[in-house]
Amino acid sequence: MIKHFLTLEWKAFLRSAAFGTNLALKIVLGFLAVLYSFIFLMAGIGVFYGLKESNLDPLVTVNKFLIYYFLFDLGFKFLLQKIPVMNIRPLLVLPIKKNTIVNFSLGKTALSFFNLIHFLFFLPFTIILIKEGYDVSSVLFWLAAMVSLVYINNFLNIVLSNKDNLFTIFLIVVVILGGCQYYRVFEITSYTSPFFDALYTTNWLFLIPVLILTGLYYYTFDYFKKGLYLDDGLSTKHDVAKTENLVWLNQFGTLGTFLKNDIKLIKRNKRSRTTVFMSLLFLFYGLIFFRENAHQPQLMQIFAGIFVSGGFLFTFGQFVPSWDSAYYQLMMTQNISYKEYLSSKWWLVVIATVISTILASFYLYYGWQVYLTIVVGAIYNIGVNSHLVLLGGAYTKTPIDLTTSKGAFGDKKAFNVNTMLLTLPKLLLPLLLYWAGSSIMNPDLGLVFVTIAGILGFAFRNKVFSLIEKIYKTEKYKTFDAYKQKS
């Protein structure tokens, strides 16, 4: 039966309408997988000797920071690892045991790249520990505990995948812990490293993560098996509708109608709310570059300024018109011009950029020059990047499930050559302009060059919108076809 399931998965891949896109994407992802595998492998080999040269005990030092290793692993799985699912409904009317269906679905997660890549770090590190004279049995027990913790994260991600507010809480906790560790206010590693050390020094202690993993697997199995009914776990959930008038936007005519629709969409749906929260995190991106001891090239400050003010632009704007994918075809049958539609999205992005710039005023603590860099980045975002994200939306044919917060940073269908090429002027052009001005005179002239680019983009807005409108009309029916693909 497992072999039959694998055959169905393979046929679903080959027969998909997006087979060409999937195949090209998997080739690219394959190269990335090889690259990251090489990085983890080199880290597993090199971390021992690197720490040894620094007169540190490699195992003790690695154990000290394992808490953050597994926290970041869980965070990446929350964001990026999709829960493998099958087309379960047709299987329920066939003589197939539910245990087999659930075991196969959970088994697919065990073979996920997000799990297997950790072996490339822990296995070489374990082999080197044994080679360098560490107790063999203790090292193997420690390795068993590490593997168990990796798969504990895997099943935690499955169980908690529908808890949409959990990732927000998780992210806040990690940021607070990391900040306290960095500024030496509170070091959580002082409390967690003794446990990880004990996994090596106390042979029986590895049974704790092993038993937790076993219990978590059975809990996950039972959780999914109980929901394996058409009238329960597989039934469509309906939310209670809420009405909001937002009558103050009526004064803006058609533009106001579109803005009301977007505001309601953001407030009512999980995916859009998560995206807005992610955009707020961009406000703190500048702390990496603007600190006095940041040791970053001055050129990167304009890069930070663009990200600080452009969080909403990059997270929400890149998925226009995908936010409306559920009713896009219906909307296009109405007497609506693309220019009015795109204009409403543009104004939404501009308003969010202005609000982000105001909220970023706390960077005045680092001086007027720093905040001026953020303002200049905002001008460039409004004048240039706002048009580029709308242009990229014509090629990003990604239907969005608004009921889930998974995939807040994107989807596989968002990857294509056009959107990749459009990323270059978003980030590289302002860096080039800033570098040119700084080379000719000083960084102030670099800011002037970036500002001029933003002002010119704003001045020629109508002509740019006309060009974007033509591209949207050309891609219209391809977009319809893409939005019909639900899997």
BELVENNOR-V841998 format. One record per residue. N is the residue number from 1. RES is the residue in one small letter. SS is DSSP state (H for helix, E for strand, C for the rest). PSI is psi in degrees with one decimal (NA if undefined). OMEGA is omega in radians with two decimals (none if undefined). Layout:
N;RES;SS;PSI;OMEGA
N;RES;SS;PSI;OMEGA
This chain:
1;m;C;-38.7;3.10
2;i;H;-41.0;3.10
3;k;H;-39.1;3.13
4;h;H;-41.2;3.09
5;f;H;-42.0;3.12
6;l;H;-38.2;3.09
7;t;H;-41.2;3.11
8;l;H;-40.2;3.12
9;e;H;-43.5;-3.12
10;w;H;-41.9;3.12
11;k;H;-37.5;3.11
12;a;H;-37.0;3.12
13;f;H;-46.7;-3.09
14;l;H;-33.6;-3.04
15;r;H;-1.4;-3.14
16;s;C;143.1;3.09
17;a;C;-21.6;3.14
18;a;C;27.1;-3.06
19;f;H;-43.8;-3.13
20;g;H;-44.6;3.11
21;t;H;-44.7;-3.13
22;n;H;-42.2;-3.11
23;l;H;-47.0;3.13
24;a;H;-41.3;-3.14
25;l;H;-41.7;-3.12
26;k;H;-32.2;3.06
27;i;H;-45.9;3.12
28;v;H;-45.3;3.12
29;l;H;-30.1;3.09
30;g;H;-42.8;3.09
31;f;H;-42.6;3.12
32;l;H;-38.2;3.13
33;a;H;-41.1;3.10
34;v;H;-41.2;-3.14
35;l;H;-50.1;-3.11
36;y;H;-31.0;3.07
37;s;H;-41.8;3.11
38;f;H;-40.7;3.13
39;i;H;-46.6;3.13
40;f;H;-39.1;3.13
41;l;H;-45.5;3.12
42;m;H;-35.7;3.09
43;a;H;-41.9;3.12
44;g;H;-32.8;3.14
45;i;H;-43.2;-2.99
46;g;H;-23.4;-3.04
47;v;H;-34.4;-3.13
48;f;H;-51.9;-3.06
49;y;H;-30.6;3.09
50;g;H;-44.6;3.11
51;l;H;-34.1;3.12
52;k;H;-40.1;3.12
53;e;H;-25.4;3.10
54;s;C;12.5;3.12
55;n;C;37.4;3.09
56;l;C;148.7;3.04
57;d;C;115.0;-3.04
58;p;H;-45.6;-3.08
59;l;H;-43.0;-3.14
60;v;H;-41.2;-3.12
61;t;H;-43.1;3.10
62;v;H;-42.8;3.12
63;n;H;-32.1;-3.10
64;k;H;-36.0;-3.04
65;f;C;10.8;3.12
66;l;H;-27.6;3.13
67;i;H;-41.9;3.12
68;y;H;-32.9;3.10
69;y;H;-47.7;-3.09
70;f;H;-29.4;3.06
71;l;H;-43.3;3.10
72;f;H;-35.1;3.07
73;d;H;-45.8;3.12
74;l;H;-39.9;3.13
75;g;H;-43.8;3.11
76;f;H;-36.3;3.11
77;k;H;-37.8;3.06
78;f;H;-43.2;-3.03
79;l;H;-42.7;-2.88
80;l;H;-31.3;-3.05
81;q;C;114.3;3.10
82;k;C;143.0;3.13
83;i;C;118.2;-3.13
84;p;C;127.5;3.13
85;v;C;159.0;3.06
86;m;C;166.3;3.02
87;n;C;84.5;-2.91
88;i;H;-32.8;-3.03
89;r;H;-48.9;3.14
90;p;H;-26.9;-3.10
91;l;H;-23.3;-3.06
92;l;C;-18.9;3.12
93;v;C;2.8;3.13
94;l;C;158.3;-3.13
95;p;C;64.7;3.12
96;i;C;129.5;-3.12
97;k;C;139.7;3.11
98;k;H;-33.5;3.10
99;n;H;-39.7;-3.13
100;t;H;-42.6;3.14
101;i;H;-47.6;-3.10
102;v;H;-43.3;-3.14
103;n;H;-39.0;3.12
104;f;H;-43.4;3.14
105;s;H;-43.5;3.13
106;l;H;-34.1;3.12
107;g;H;-32.4;3.10
108;k;H;-34.0;-3.14
109;t;H;-31.3;-3.13
110;a;H;-28.1;-3.12
111;l;C;11.9;3.12
112;s;C;145.1;3.09
113;f;H;-32.5;-3.12
114;f;H;-18.8;3.06
115;n;H;-46.1;-3.04
116;l;H;-28.6;-3.10
117;i;C;-25.6;-3.14
118;h;C;-27.0;3.09
119;f;H;-30.7;-3.13
120;l;H;-18.0;3.05
121;f;H;-50.5;-3.00
122;f;H;-36.4;-3.12
123;l;H;-51.5;3.09
124;p;H;-38.5;3.13
125;f;H;-40.2;3.11
126;t;H;-44.5;-3.14
127;i;H;-41.4;-3.14
128;i;H;-38.4;3.09
129;l;H;-44.4;3.13
130;i;H;-41.6;-3.14
131;k;H;-34.9;-3.08
132;e;C;9.0;2.98
133;g;C;5.6;3.07
134;y;C;151.5;-3.11
135;d;C;125.7;-3.01
136;v;H;-51.0;-3.09
137;s;H;-40.5;-3.14
138;s;H;-40.2;3.12
139;v;H;-41.1;3.14
140;l;H;-36.9;3.07
141;f;H;-40.0;3.10
142;w;H;-42.0;3.11
143;l;H;-42.5;3.11
144;a;H;-38.3;3.11
145;a;H;-39.7;3.14
146;m;H;-43.9;3.12
147;v;H;-40.4;3.11
148;s;H;-41.2;-3.14
149;l;H;-35.9;3.08
150;v;H;-44.6;-3.10
151;y;H;-21.0;2.97
152;i;H;-44.1;3.06
153;n;H;-39.4;-3.13
154;n;H;-47.9;-3.10
155;f;H;-28.2;3.01
156;l;H;-40.6;3.11
157;n;H;-39.0;3.14
158;i;H;-48.5;-3.07
159;v;H;-37.7;-3.02
160;l;C;6.2;-3.04
161;s;C;-26.9;-3.13
162;n;C;-0.6;3.11
163;k;C;89.8;-2.94
164;d;C;-30.8;-3.13
165;n;C;-10.3;-3.05
166;l;H;-39.7;-3.12
167;f;H;-37.3;3.10
168;t;H;-47.0;3.12
169;i;H;-44.3;-3.14
170;f;H;-45.6;-3.11
171;l;H;-42.3;3.12
172;i;H;-43.0;3.14
173;v;H;-44.9;-3.13
174;v;H;-43.5;3.13
175;v;H;-42.9;3.13
176;i;H;-44.7;3.13
177;l;H;-42.9;3.12
178;g;H;-41.4;3.11
179;g;H;-43.5;3.12
180;c;H;-36.3;3.10
181;q;H;-42.9;-3.09
182;y;H;-42.0;-3.10
183;y;C;8.2;3.06
184;r;C;35.4;3.06
185;v;C;-46.1;3.12
186;f;C;125.0;-3.10
187;e;C;104.2;-3.12
188;i;C;-24.2;-3.13
189;t;H;-23.4;3.10
190;s;H;-25.3;-3.11
191;y;H;-26.9;-3.09
192;t;H;-31.8;-3.09
193;s;H;-35.8;3.07
194;p;H;-34.8;3.12
195;f;H;-47.0;-3.14
196;f;H;-35.2;3.05
197;d;H;-38.4;-3.11
198;a;H;-25.2;3.08
199;l;H;-22.7;3.08
200;y;H;-43.3;-3.03
201;t;H;-27.2;-3.14
202;t;C;106.8;-2.94
203;n;H;-35.8;-3.06
204;w;H;-13.3;-3.01
205;l;H;-21.7;3.13
206;f;H;-18.9;3.14
207;l;H;-24.9;-3.12
208;i;H;-56.2;3.09
209;p;H;-31.2;3.11
210;v;H;-44.5;3.12
211;l;H;-38.8;3.09
212;i;H;-43.3;3.12
213;l;H;-44.0;-3.14
214;t;H;-46.6;3.12
215;g;H;-38.2;-3.14
216;l;H;-36.5;3.10
217;y;H;-46.3;-3.13
218;y;H;-35.2;3.09
219;y;H;-44.0;3.13
220;t;H;-43.0;3.11
221;f;H;-48.2;-3.12
222;d;H;-37.4;-3.13
223;y;H;-45.0;-3.12
224;f;H;-35.2;-3.13
225;k;H;-38.6;3.13
226;k;H;-27.7;-3.13
227;g;C;6.5;-3.06
228;l;C;55.1;3.11
229;y;C;142.0;-3.10
230;l;C;-30.9;-3.09
231;d;C;10.9;-3.12
232;d;C;-96.9;-3.05
233;g;C;-28.2;-3.11
234;l;C;3.3;3.14
235;s;C;154.3;3.14
236;t;C;129.1;-3.14
237;k;C;136.0;3.14
238;h;C;128.8;3.11
239;d;C;155.0;3.07
240;v;C;127.1;-3.10
241;a;C;142.3;3.09
242;k;C;140.0;-3.12
243;t;C;138.2;3.07
244;e;C;132.4;-3.07
245;n;C;-45.3;-3.08
246;l;C;47.0;-3.03
247;v;H;-23.1;-3.11
248;w;H;-16.3;3.11
249;l;H;-7.5;-3.12
250;n;H;-26.2;-3.10
251;q;H;-15.3;-3.12
252;f;H;10.4;3.06
253;g;C;-136.5;-3.12
254;t;H;-38.3;3.10
255;l;H;-42.8;3.12
256;g;H;-35.8;3.11
257;t;H;-45.3;3.12
258;f;H;-39.8;3.14
259;l;H;-39.9;3.08
260;k;H;-42.0;-3.13
261;n;H;-41.3;-3.13
262;d;H;-39.6;3.12
263;i;H;-43.0;3.10
264;k;H;-40.0;3.13
265;l;H;-43.7;-3.12
266;i;H;-40.4;-3.07
267;k;H;-31.2;-2.95
268;r;H;-16.9;-2.97
269;n;C;144.8;-3.04
270;k;H;-46.1;-3.07
271;r;H;-44.6;-3.12
272;s;H;-37.5;3.10
273;r;H;-40.6;3.10
274;t;H;-39.9;3.14
275;t;H;-40.7;3.10
276;v;H;-40.9;3.10
277;f;H;-42.1;3.11
278;m;H;-37.1;3.14
279;s;H;-30.9;3.10
280;l;H;-28.9;3.12
281;l;H;-25.4;3.12
282;f;H;-23.5;3.13
283;l;H;-28.8;-3.07
284;f;H;3.6;-3.14
285;y;C;-33.5;-3.10
286;g;C;-18.3;3.14
287;l;H;-22.8;3.12
288;i;H;-34.0;-2.98
289;f;H;-25.9;-2.99
290;f;H;-6.8;3.11
291;r;C;151.7;-3.12
292;e;C;-34.3;-3.13
293;n;C;29.2;-3.07
294;a;C;-28.1;3.14
295;h;C;40.1;3.11
296;q;C;146.6;3.08
297;p;C;142.9;-3.12
298;q;C;-28.1;3.12
299;l;C;-30.8;-3.07
300;m;H;-8.2;-3.14
301;q;H;-37.0;3.10
302;i;H;-32.7;3.04
303;f;H;-45.1;3.12
304;a;H;-39.9;-3.14
305;g;H;-37.8;3.13
306;i;H;-40.5;-3.12
307;f;H;-38.5;-3.11
308;v;H;-43.7;-3.09
309;s;H;-14.3;-3.01
310;g;C;23.7;-3.12
311;g;H;-50.0;-3.14
312;f;H;-37.3;-3.14
313;l;H;-44.3;-3.07
314;f;H;-33.0;-3.07
315;t;H;-43.2;-3.13
316;f;C;-45.0;-3.03
317;g;H;-31.7;-3.08
318;q;H;-14.1;-3.12
319;f;H;26.9;2.94
320;v;C;126.8;0.15
321;p;C;18.5;-3.02
322;s;H;-25.0;3.10
323;w;H;-27.0;-3.12
324;d;H;18.5;-3.02
325;s;C;-29.2;-3.09
326;a;C;-28.4;-3.09
327;y;C;22.6;-3.07
328;y;H;-42.6;-3.12
329;q;H;-41.3;3.10
330;l;H;-42.5;-3.10
331;m;H;-36.5;-3.12
332;m;H;-11.0;3.06
333;t;C;-10.1;3.14
334;q;C;169.8;3.14
335;n;C;71.1;-3.08
336;i;C;129.8;3.08
337;s;C;143.3;3.12
338;y;H;-33.1;-3.09
339;k;H;-42.1;3.10
340;e;H;-40.8;-3.14
341;y;H;-49.3;-3.12
342;l;H;-34.0;3.12
343;s;H;-38.7;3.13
344;s;H;-40.2;3.10
345;k;H;-39.5;3.14
346;w;H;-46.1;-3.14
347;w;H;-36.5;3.11
348;l;H;-44.4;3.12
349;v;H;-41.2;-3.13
350;v;H;-46.0;3.13
351;i;H;-43.7;3.13
352;a;H;-36.3;3.12
353;t;H;-41.5;3.11
354;v;H;-44.1;3.12
355;i;H;-42.3;3.12
356;s;H;-39.0;3.13
357;t;H;-39.6;3.10
358;i;H;-44.1;3.12
359;l;H;-27.3;-3.13
360;a;H;7.9;-3.11
361;s;H;-13.8;3.09
362;f;H;-13.2;3.07
363;y;H;-7.6;3.02
364;l;H;-20.1;3.08
365;y;H;-30.7;3.14
366;y;H;-0.7;3.08
367;g;C;160.3;-3.13
368;w;H;-34.5;-3.11
369;q;H;-39.5;-3.14
370;v;H;-47.2;-3.13
371;y;H;-33.8;3.08
372;l;H;-37.3;3.09
373;t;H;-39.3;3.11
374;i;H;-41.3;3.11
375;v;H;-42.8;3.11
376;v;H;-40.7;3.07
377;g;H;-38.2;3.12
378;a;H;-40.9;3.11
379;i;H;-42.3;3.11
380;y;H;-38.6;3.11
381;n;H;-42.5;-3.12
382;i;H;-42.7;-3.04
383;g;H;-31.0;-3.03
384;v;H;-58.0;-3.02
385;n;H;-30.6;3.11
386;s;H;-34.6;3.10
387;h;H;-37.2;-3.09
388;l;H;-37.6;3.12
389;v;H;-35.5;3.08
390;l;H;-39.6;3.09
391;l;H;-41.4;3.11
392;g;H;-30.3;3.13
393;g;H;-26.5;3.11
394;a;C;-24.9;-3.10
395;y;C;-10.8;-3.13
396;t;C;84.3;-3.04
397;k;C;71.9;-3.05
398;t;C;102.5;3.06
399;p;C;132.5;-3.04
400;i;C;132.8;3.03
401;d;C;106.2;-3.05
402;l;C;-11.0;-3.07
403;t;C;-5.3;-3.14
404;t;C;150.5;3.11
405;s;C;0.3;3.11
406;k;C;145.8;3.09
407;g;C;35.2;-3.11
408;a;C;-20.9;-3.12
409;f;C;2.2;3.09
410;g;C;-173.8;-3.09
411;d;C;159.5;-3.05
412;k;H;-33.2;-3.11
413;k;H;-10.9;3.09
414;a;H;-10.6;-3.13
415;f;C;117.1;2.97
416;n;C;167.9;-3.02
417;v;H;-39.7;-3.09
418;n;H;-48.8;-3.13
419;t;H;-32.8;3.11
420;m;H;-42.1;3.12
421;l;H;-34.2;3.13
422;l;H;-16.3;3.10
423;t;H;-28.2;-3.07
424;l;H;-52.5;3.11
425;p;H;-21.9;3.10
426;k;H;-39.1;-3.00
427;l;H;-40.3;-3.04
428;l;H;-35.8;-3.12
429;l;H;-48.1;3.10
430;p;H;-34.3;3.08
431;l;H;-41.2;3.14
432;l;H;-44.1;3.13
433;l;H;-42.2;3.14
434;y;H;-41.4;3.12
435;w;H;-40.7;-3.13
436;a;H;-47.1;3.13
437;g;H;-40.3;3.14
438;s;H;-35.2;-3.14
439;s;H;-37.4;-3.14
440;i;H;-44.5;-3.08
441;m;C;-75.7;-3.09
442;n;C;172.6;-3.13
443;p;H;-27.7;3.12
444;d;H;-39.6;3.10
445;l;H;-33.6;3.06
446;g;H;-41.2;3.09
447;l;H;-36.2;3.12
448;v;H;-43.4;-3.14
449;f;H;-43.9;3.14
450;v;H;-39.6;3.12
451;t;H;-42.7;3.14
452;i;H;-41.5;3.12
453;a;H;-42.7;3.12
454;g;H;-41.5;-3.14
455;i;H;-41.3;3.12
456;l;H;-40.4;3.10
457;g;H;-39.3;3.11
458;f;H;-38.8;-3.10
459;a;H;-36.3;-3.11
460;f;C;27.0;-3.07
461;r;H;-43.9;-3.08
462;n;H;-41.1;3.12
463;k;H;-40.0;3.12
464;v;H;-40.9;3.12
465;f;H;-36.4;3.13
466;s;H;-40.9;3.11
467;l;H;-43.5;3.13
468;i;H;-39.5;-3.14
469;e;H;-40.5;3.12
470;k;H;-39.2;-3.14
471;i;H;-40.6;3.10
472;y;H;-38.5;3.12
473;k;H;-37.3;3.13
474;t;H;-38.3;-3.08
475;e;C;3.5;-2.98
476;k;H;-52.1;-3.03
477;y;H;-27.3;3.01
478;k;H;-36.5;3.10
479;t;H;-41.5;3.08
480;f;H;-47.2;-3.12
481;d;H;-40.2;-3.12
482;a;H;-39.4;-3.11
483;y;H;-17.4;3.09
484;k;H;-20.9;-3.12
485;q;C;110.9;-3.08
486;k;C;-11.1;-3.09
487;s;C;NA;none
